[in-house]
């Protein structure tokens, strides 16, 4: 089962659920917001215990 992580969309501010594939290691990808459909940049890092940490940004953030 994939871990579910609640995040706030950087565009509309709504809380959405991301399912993170923690078997893939550190990763970056784009996922559309389930509410406003805008592209969110997702960065996933795994700590030493394999627990995923997620950072999200708007596509136009530097």
VEXNU-407286 format. One record per residue (C-alpha): chain; residue in one letter; y negated, z negated, x negated; residue number from 1. Coordinates in nm, 4 decimals. Layout:
! VEXNU-407286
+--------+--------+----------+----------+----------+-----+
! chaine ! residu !        v !        w !        u ! num !
+--------+--------+----------+----------+----------+-----+
!      A !      a !        Y !        Z !        X ! NUM !
...
+--------+--------+----------+----------+----------+-----+
This chain:
! VEXNU-407286
+--------+--------+----------+----------+----------+-----+
! chaine ! residu !        v !        w !        u ! num !
+--------+--------+----------+----------+----------+-----+
!      A !      x !   0.0000 !   0.0000 !   0.0000 !   1 !
!      A !      x !  -0.3456 !   0.0906 !  -0.1326 !   2 !
!      A !      x !  -0.6064 !  -0.1870 !  -0.1598 !   3 !
!      A !      x !  -0.8830 !  -0.1622 !   0.1013 !   4 !
!      A !      x !  -1.2353 !  -0.2317 !  -0.0279 !   5 !
!      A !      x !  -1.5378 !  -0.2770 !   0.1999 !   6 !
!      A !      x !  -1.8529 !  -0.1131 !   0.0624 !   7 !
!      A !      x !  -2.2009 !  -0.0494 !   0.1993 !   8 !
!      A !      x !  -2.3036 !   0.3166 !   0.2141 !   9 !
!      A !      x !  -2.5995 !   0.3728 !  -0.0215 !  10 !
!      A !      x !  -2.7534 !   0.6093 !   0.2365 !  11 !
!      A !      x !  -2.7137 !   0.4571 !   0.5831 !  12 !
!      A !      x !  -2.6224 !   0.0988 !   0.4834 !  13 !
!      A !      x !  -2.3182 !   0.0842 !   0.7108 !  14 !
!      A !      x !  -2.0097 !  -0.0972 !   0.5852 !  15 !
!      A !      x !  -1.7156 !   0.1390 !   0.5393 !  16 !
!      A !      x !  -1.3634 !   0.0914 !   0.4049 !  17 !
!      A !      x !  -1.2395 !   0.2727 !   0.0941 !  18 !
!      A !      x !  -0.8705 !   0.2822 !   0.0074 !  19 !
!      A !      x !  -0.8437 !   0.2714 !  -0.3722 !  20 !
!      A !      x !  -0.5472 !   0.4167 !  -0.5618 !  21 !
!      A !      x !  -0.5142 !   0.1392 !  -0.8199 !  22 !
!      A !      x !  -0.2160 !   0.3142 !  -0.9840 !  23 !
!      A !      x !  -0.4479 !   0.5904 !  -1.1144 !  24 !
!      A !      x !  -0.6446 !   0.3636 !  -1.3528 !  25 !
!      A !      x !  -1.0209 !   0.3936 !  -1.3988 !  26 !
!      A !      x !  -1.1601 !   0.6844 !  -1.2001 !  27 !
!      A !      x !  -1.4700 !   0.8485 !  -1.0571 !  28 !
!      A !      x !  -1.4816 !   1.0638 !  -0.7487 !  29 !
!      A !      x !  -1.6962 !   1.1574 !  -0.4494 !  30 !
!      A !      x !  -1.6105 !   1.0442 !  -0.0987 !  31 !
!      A !      x !  -1.8081 !   1.1194 !   0.2164 !  32 !
!      A !      x !  -1.9421 !   0.8272 !   0.4199 !  33 !
!      A !      x !  -1.7363 !   0.7842 !   0.7370 !  34 !
!      A !      x !  -2.0570 !   0.7195 !   0.9342 !  35 !
!      A !      x !  -2.3323 !   0.9518 !   0.8028 !  36 !
!      A !      x !  -2.1076 !   1.2027 !   0.6165 !  37 !
!      A !      x !  -2.3227 !   1.2009 !   0.3001 !  38 !
!      A !      x !  -2.1491 !   1.2168 !  -0.0421 !  39 !
!      A !      x !  -2.1019 !   0.8815 !  -0.2179 !  40 !
!      A !      x !  -2.0223 !   0.8643 !  -0.5900 !  41 !
!      A !      x !  -1.7413 !   0.6120 !  -0.6341 !  42 !
!      A !      x !  -1.6537 !   0.4528 !  -0.9703 !  43 !
!      A !      x !  -1.3371 !   0.2433 !  -0.9894 !  44 !
!      A !      x !  -1.2509 !   0.0219 !  -1.2856 !  45 !
!      A !      x !  -0.9496 !  -0.2038 !  -1.3204 !  46 !
!      A !      x !  -0.9813 !  -0.5459 !  -1.4822 !  47 !
!      A !      x !  -0.7196 !  -0.6926 !  -1.7178 !  48 !
!      A !      x !  -0.5141 !  -0.8112 !  -1.4180 !  49 !
!      A !      x !  -0.5243 !  -0.4670 !  -1.2519 !  50 !
!      A !      x !  -0.7696 !  -0.5741 !  -0.9818 !  51 !
!      A !      x !  -0.9981 !  -0.2833 !  -0.8883 !  52 !
!      A !      x !  -1.3757 !  -0.3124 !  -0.9008 !  53 !
!      A !      x !  -1.5759 !  -0.0499 !  -0.7129 !  54 !
!      A !      x !  -1.9352 !   0.0639 !  -0.7672 !  55 !
!      A !      x !  -2.0921 !   0.3184 !  -0.5319 !  56 !
!      A !      x !  -2.4101 !   0.5220 !  -0.5687 !  57 !
!      A !      x !  -2.5979 !   0.7888 !  -0.3812 !  58 !
!      A !      x !  -2.5388 !   1.1361 !  -0.5251 !  59 !
!      A !      x !  -2.9005 !   1.1686 !  -0.6394 !  60 !
!      A !      x !  -2.9116 !   0.8300 !  -0.8207 !  61 !
!      A !      x !  -2.9323 !   0.8644 !  -1.1998 !  62 !
+--------+--------+----------+----------+----------+-----+
